[in-house]
Amino acid sequence: MRSKLHLAAAAATAGVLVVTTGAWFGYRELIQPSCSGEIRLAVAVASELAPAVDAAASQWVKDGAAVGPTCIRVDVSASDPVDVAAVVAAKHGAVLAGVGQASGTAVSPDVWVPDSSTWLLRLKKDATAFAPTNGASIARSPIVVAMPEPIATRLGWPDKKFNWTDLLKQVNNTSAPLRTGIVEPTRDAAGLSGLLSLTAAANGAGGDAQRNTVGALRALATGRSSLRNDLLARFPTANDSTSIASGLGAAALSEEDVMAYNSKKPPVPLAALYMEPAPMPLDYPYAVLPGIEPSKASAARVLFELLTSPTFRNRLAAQSLRAPDGNWGEGFKAPQGAPSPSGGAPTAPANGGTAAGGLDPAAIQRVVSSWSIATQSGRMLAVIDVSGSMKDEVPSANNRSREEVTVDAARRGLGLFDDSWSIGLWTFSTRLVGNRDYRELVPIGPLSGQRAQLEGALATVKPSSGDTGLYDTMLAAYQAVQENWQPGRVNSIVLFTDGKNEDDNGLNQQQLLAKLKQLADPERPVQVIMIGIGEGVSKSELESITKVTGGDVFVTKDPSEIGSIFLSAIARRPPAPR
């Protein structure tokens, strides 16, 4: 994680701006007779960009920043984007895979400038009420593959053009794999950008796309780091063959990361490989968060104009960052082979750059979910509805039945789970086994010993002619998972259904909830994920269950979407209790 800057502290009078960098180093007392009062604008900025934004804002305040007759004060804080994302998600009742809970001290700013628009897209996907304004880019840093220069030279750098398929072959080389690393992509935009490009290459490599993708995910997972500084520390620290062979060989980082690393004159500098096709860059969107006061919104608009003025380009260059159009200002020392899209340094566009162009939120969510599943472990019972209505055709899935679409989603999900998982499989309807509504196909057990059994069992799942025995099945599944509950893992149930409880001879809703409340144990939690399919589902009925057990409910009217919903649901489970 980049070092934190904490900028701006309380001022005694309007027009005073105090800036700190871990320790008090000075203040400016500003006399502004032309304005009165104070609009205080809180701006959270990605750490590497914060010094440039703060310098521009400080000069603006010194020169008499105001909206109409009212003085403006700008408090700039260097903030890790994942921390702000957690705060914003919590504010909107959402959970982002891999992000976790917000800290008790974090607060939501008025303006947020994260390092990537992917943060905004992920939040919009999971929090539909999240609607920031503006969103235009104010800076840019390409994503590169950082590689120790001796290794890069051996592979043909700087003359050779590199593509993601070449890198994928190096990653999946079983005899002499390239030692790759990645900063946790659920928490780091540069890691996510590299992961998106690598998985796209895996999907286009021919053969078994899912197998290629899972192989790449797991290879990267062995070298992942939670913090960027931890990853950087794993590059070779001595220029000898042993150190180079044992150190980190490649990682997706920003151009700014590489420039900052090499500025410290390490024994083994890093080469920046500009890959083809070019990965999604860090684009630093200027997001005015929803719900701020009109006066603050006005101040934010004026600040944005300042941060997209021609003079700001040189402030960016001092921080090893480019302007939104990809070019750079005075003093920028580009790495060898760095592209400049226009071949020069034209004036930055007056209204900022375009952020998040062409990004697909659904694709981002799929990659994040797949990563989360492929790199975590758990214990899960999958329970699939086989009532008669599961025979209904799904027009958006080439008229395959709901059952076929559901089983296909489960089969694809199974391919992402590694052998450390324990998984079981049940089906349910009404009176599947005598008067019992559910059938155990495979008991919960390690995938290392029963993957083939599960795949075979899934192939046998067919709709019955029965109704939906939801409540009796839910209670039995909860008891089964809780009975052999395992510490240090997320113990969970994932239940697929396309209907409401229709078993008149079983438990009613009140009886089920009462029994679940008796069983619920905070020391041995069981997360329940309910995936409702089609028009016949009662979301309130499903939510009444998860309110008691913990977990979440996902309902889609289009059954063809359940594959991505399944992945998202698994990825968003809370971490295992310690």
N, C-alpha and C positions, 0 to 999 in steps of 0.2 A: 504494500500500500504506500502510495506516495506520502511524503511528510505533510502534516497538516499545517496550514496557516490559519491563524485566527485573527481576522481583521475587523476593526471597528469596536469601540467600547462606548459606554455612556458618555455623553457630553454635557457639560454644565449649562451651556446656553446654545440656542439655535445658531448654527454656523460653525460649530466646533466639530472637527473630525479627528478621532483618535484611531490609530492603526497599530496593532500589535502583531509580532511574529514570534509568539511563544514568550516574549519578554517585552516590557514596555520600552520603546525606543524613541518616542517623541510625540509631538502633537502640533497641530496647526490651529491657531485661533484666527477665525475668519470674520472680518467685519463686513456685513452685507446690509448697508442701510436701505438698499432698494427692495428688500423683501422682509417679511416677518413671519412668525409662526414656523412650523416645521412639518414636512412630510418625510417620514422615515421609511426608507425602502430597504428591505432585507433581501440580499442577493446571494444565493448559494452557487458557487462556481467550482467546477472540477479543478483540483489542486494545481495542475500544471498551467492552467489558464488564469487562475486567480490573481497572480501578480500583475498581469497586463490589465485586467479589468479594474483592479483596485487603483492602479496608477492613473488610468483614464478617469475613473470616477473621482479620485482625489483632486485631480487638476480641475475637473468640472466644478466641484464644490468650491474650490479656491477661487475660481473665476466668477462665482456667483450663481450657482445652480438654483433654478427656481421654476415653478409652474405657476404662471400668473404672478400674483403678489406673494406667494408662499415659498419659503426656502425649502430646499431638498437636502436631506442627509442620506447618504448611501452607506449602508453597512455591508461590506463584502466579506464573506466567509469562505475559506477554502474547504470544500466538503467532498468526501468520497461519494460518488453518485449512488452507490448501493445503500448508503445510510439514508440519503434523502428519499430514495425510492421506497425504502421500508416505511418511512414516515408517511409519505403520500399514500401508499397502498393501505396502510392501517386507517388513515383518515377516511378512505373510501370503502372500507370493509372488504378489501381484496388481499390476497396472498400471492406473491410471486414465487415461483419455484426456485429454491436455492437461496432466496434472499433472507428469509427468516424474519423475526419480529424486530420492530423498531426499538431502539434504546430509549430508556425513560427520559433522557435529557435532550433528545433530538427534537427539533421543531420544524414545521413546514415554512419555507421562505415565501416571499412575495414573487420573486423571480428565481427561476432555477436554470442554470446552464450546465447540464451534465455533459459528459464527453461524447455521448452518442444519442441519436434519436431512437435507438432501439429501446432505451429506457421508457420513453414516452409511448412507444407502440406497445410494449409489454403491459404497461399500466392501463392503456386504453382498452386492450384486449380483455383484461380481467376486471377492470373497474369502469363500467360503461358511463358512469357519471363524471369521470375524469375528462375534462375538456379544456386544456390549456390553450391560450391564444398565442399568436405570432408563430413561434417554432422555427423561424428562419435561422440558418447557420451564421455564426460570427467568426468561426475559425475552422481549421481543418488539419488533420494529420493522417497521412496514409497508413494503412496497416501493411506491415512487411513481415517476412519471416527473418527473424534475427538469427544469425549463425556465426560462430567463431570464424574469423577470417581464414585460418588454415583449412578448416573443413570446407568452407565455401569455395576457396581456391581450388581444392581438390575436385570439386564438383563442376568447375568451369566458370566460376565467378571471377571477374565482373563481365566477361564477354558473353556468357551464355544467358539466354532468356529462360526463366524457370516458370513452370506451370504446376498447378495443384495435383495433377495426375502423377507427375514425376515425384512430388513430395509424398504422395500417398503410397507409391511403390517403396520408397525408402522407409516409411513408417511401418508398412506391413511386411517388410523383408524379414523372414524368419531366421535367416542365417546370420545376418549382420544388420540388425535394425538400427536406424538412426535414433539416437537418444533424444526424443522429443519431449517437450514440456508445454504446459498451458496454464495460464491463470484461470481459476475456476470460472467457466464461461457463464454460469448463472449469476455471477457477481462482478464480472469484468467485461466491458464492451469489446476490448481488443481480442480477448480470448473468444468471445462469441463470434466476432467477425471471422476469425481464423477457422473456427469450428464450422460455420456456415459454408465457407468455401471448400473446406476439406470434405464435408459430407456431400456437397454437391458433386464433387469429383468422384466420390465413392459411388453415388447413385448413377453417374454416367460412365462408369468404368466397364460396364457390361457384366454378364454373369449374374450372380446372386447379389442384387443391390443391397438388400438388408444385411446380408452376411458381410459384405465389404464395409458397410457403414458401421456395424457393430464392432468389427475388427479395429477400425480406425478409432472409434470411441474408446475402446478398452485400452488400446495402445497409448492414446493420449492420457487416459485416466491414470496410468501408472506413473506418469511424470507431472501430475497436476500439483499446483500450489494454491493455497488460499489467498496469498498476498503476492503482489508483483515483486516486491523487494526480495522475498524468499526465492522466487523463481530466478531473478537476476543473479543472486548469490550462487546459483548452481552452475553458471557458466565457468569455463576453465579459468583458474586463477594463476596459472603458471604456463609459460610457453614451452612445454616439453610434451613429448608424445603421450606419456602416461596420463598427465593431467588433461590433455585435450581429449583423449579416448574415454576417460572416465567422467568428464564433465558433460553438461548439457550441450546437445548438438544443434537444436533448433527450437524456436518458439515463435508463435505469432504475437508480435508486439507493435506498438505504434512507432512511427518514424521518430517522434519526439523521445520515446523511451530509448531508442538506440543512440540518438544524438546526446542525450543526457548521460548515458552509460559511458560512451566514448570520450566525453568531455573530461572525465576523471582520469584519463590516460591509463586504462587497465593494461596488464601485461599482454592480454589477448583481446584486441578490439573486436567488435562485432561488425559483420557485414550486414547490410540491409538488402534483402532480396525482394525486389518489386515483382510480385507474382502476376501471372496471366491465367485467367482473367483477374483484373484488379479486384481485391476484396473490398467490402464496404468500409469506407474510411471512418475515423472519428470525425464527426461533423459539428459538434458543440452547438446544439440548438438553443435558442433564446426563448425559453418557455415562461410566459406570464401565467401563473397558476390561477385556477378559478377561485372566485369568491373574494378577491381583494377589493379594497375600496376604490371608487372611481378616481380619487385624487392620486392614489398610488399607481393605478393603471396609467394615468397621464404621465406621471414621473417615469414609469417603466418605458413608455413609448419614447420619451426624450432620451433616456439612457441608451436605448437600442440604436437611435440615430447616431449617437456619439460612438458606439462600439462598431459601427459599420462605416465610419468616416475614413477617408484615405490615410489619415495620420495613424489610425489604429494598427495598420498593417505592420509598421515598424515595431510597435510594442509587441506584436505577436512574434515577429522574427527574433526578438531578444529572448523569447521563451521557447525557441526552436519550433514554432508553430507557423503554419501557412495561413494565408487569407482564405476566405470561403471558396474562391474560384480555383484554389490549388496552387497559386503562385505565392511568392514570398517577398518580404520587405528587405530593407537594408540590414546587413549583418548576418543574414541567414546562411549558415554553412551547411549546405546540403550534403548528405552522404553520397558516396560514389554511386553513380548509376541512378540517382534520384530523378524522376521525371518532373518537368515543369509543363503543364498542359498547354499553355499558350506560348511557351518559349521565352517569356519575358516577365515583366512585373507590372501589368496594367493596373489602373486604379480599381480598387475593390468596388463592387456594385453598391449603389447607395442604399439599397434596401436589404443588404445582407445576401447570403447565399441560400440556395434551396436545400433544405435538410430532408433526410429520409426519402429521397426520391427513389421510387421503384421498390421499396422494401415491402415485403408481404408479412403482415403480423402473424398470419396463420403459420407460415413457414418458419418464422422465428420461434413460435410457440412449440411447433413439432420438434425442432432441433433441441431446444432447451429441455423439453420433456423427455426426449429420447436419451439425452445426456444424463439427466437426473436418474432415470431408471437404470441405465446401463452401468452407472457408477455407484449405485447404492445397493444395500442389501435389505431384505425384509422377510416377513412371514405372512402369507396371504392365502385366504380361501376365496376362490372365485365361484360365484353362484349364478347360474344362468337359467333364466325363465324358459320353459319349454311348453307353456300353455298353448292352446289352439290358435290364439291370435298371432303367435309368432310365425305362422304360415303366411301371413299377409305379405304381398309383394312390395318391394321398394322401387318405385319408378326411377329415382335418381341413382340407383345401383343396378341398372340393367335388369330390373324386375326380379332380382334375387329376393329370396324371402328374408324377413327380419332375422330369422334364426341363422341363416347363412352369413348375413352381414355381421351379426354379433359374434359368431364363432370365428370368422375371419379376423375380426379385431382382436379377439383373445389369442388367436394363434400368432398374430404378428407381435403382440405384446410379449408373449412367451419367448419369442426369439431375442428380445432385448434383455431379459433377465439372465444374469450369469448364474453359475452353479452354486453360489453362496446363498441364493434364495431358497426358501421353502414354500412350496405352493401345493394347494389341493384344489379339487374340482367337484362341485355338486351341480345337479340340475333340480328344478322344482316346477311343480304345477299343482294339481290336486290328485290325491290317491295314486301316487306313482308307485309306491311299494305298500300294498295293502291299503290301509287308511292313512299312511304317512305321505306327506306332500312332497318330500324331497328324496333324492337318491344320491348317495355318495359314489362317485365314479373313481376318484383317486383321493386317498387321505392326504392331509398336509404332510409333506416330507421334502427332503433336500432334492433340488433339481439335479444335483450331481448323480443321483441314483434313479430318478424316475422321469426324466425329460421325455424319453420315448413313450413311456406309459401315458403321460399327459397328452402328448400329441396324438396318440392313438385314440384316447378317450374323447378328445375334441371331435375327432372324425365321426364318432358315433352319435353325437348330439343331434336329435331330431325333434320337431314339435310333436306334442301329444294331442289328444282331443280334450284335455282337461281345462280347468279354469286356473286362476292365479291364487295359490295358497301362500300368500306373502308372509302373513304374520307368524304362522307356525314355523315356517322355514327360517325366518329371521331370528327367532328365539333359539332354535336349534343350532344355527350357524354361530351365533354369538357365544353360546355355551361351548361349542366345539373349539373355537379359537381361544377362548379364555382358559379352557381346561388345561392345555399344555402351553400356556403363555410363556414366551421366552424373553428374558431381559436383554437390553442392549439392542433390540430390533423393533421396528414398527410392526406390531401385530394388527392385521387388518382383514376386513371383509370387503370384497367388491361384488356388488349384486346388480345384475342387469335385469330389467323388467320392462314390459310394455303395457302393464295394466295395474289396476287397484286390487286390493285383497277381495277375493270372491269365494272364500271358504266359509260357509255358514256353520260348518261343524267344528270349526277351530276357534282359536282365540279371537276376541274382538280387539279393537284398537286400545281401549282402556286397559284391558288385561295385559296386552303385550307391553305397553309402556310401563305398567306397574312392575312387571317381572324384570324388565331391563334395568329399571331404577334400582331394584334390589341387587342385581348382579354387578352393576357398574362399580368398578374399583379404581380410584385414581392411581393406586400403586401398580395396577396391571391394566392399563387402558387398552381398549380395542377400538381402532378407528373404523368406522363404517362408511363406505363410499357407495352411494346409490346412483345408478345410471338409468334414467328413465327414457324410454324410447317411444315416440309417437304421441298421438292425441289422447290415448286412453289413460295416461298416467296422471295421478294426483300428486302434484309436487308437495302440497301441504301435508299429505299423508306420509310421504317419504321424509320430509323435514321433521315431522313429529318424532321420528325414530332417531335421526342424527342429533337432534337437540338433547336427547338423553344419553346417547352413546359417544358423541363426538364424531366428527367426520364432515362430510359434505354431500350435497345432492346436485346432480347435473341432469338436466332434462333437455332433450332435443326432439323437435318435431320431425326432423329429417334423420332417419336411421343411418343413412350413409355417413353421417358425421361421427358416429360413435367411436370409430378408431382413434381419431384425434382427441376426442373427449376422454377416452379411456387413458391415453398416455398423459394427458394434462392432469387428470384426477390423481393418478399414481404419483406423478412428479410433485404435486402440491401437498402431499402428506407431510405432517410435521415431523421433525427429527425424532429419533428414538429417545425415550427417557434414559437418563444415565443413572 
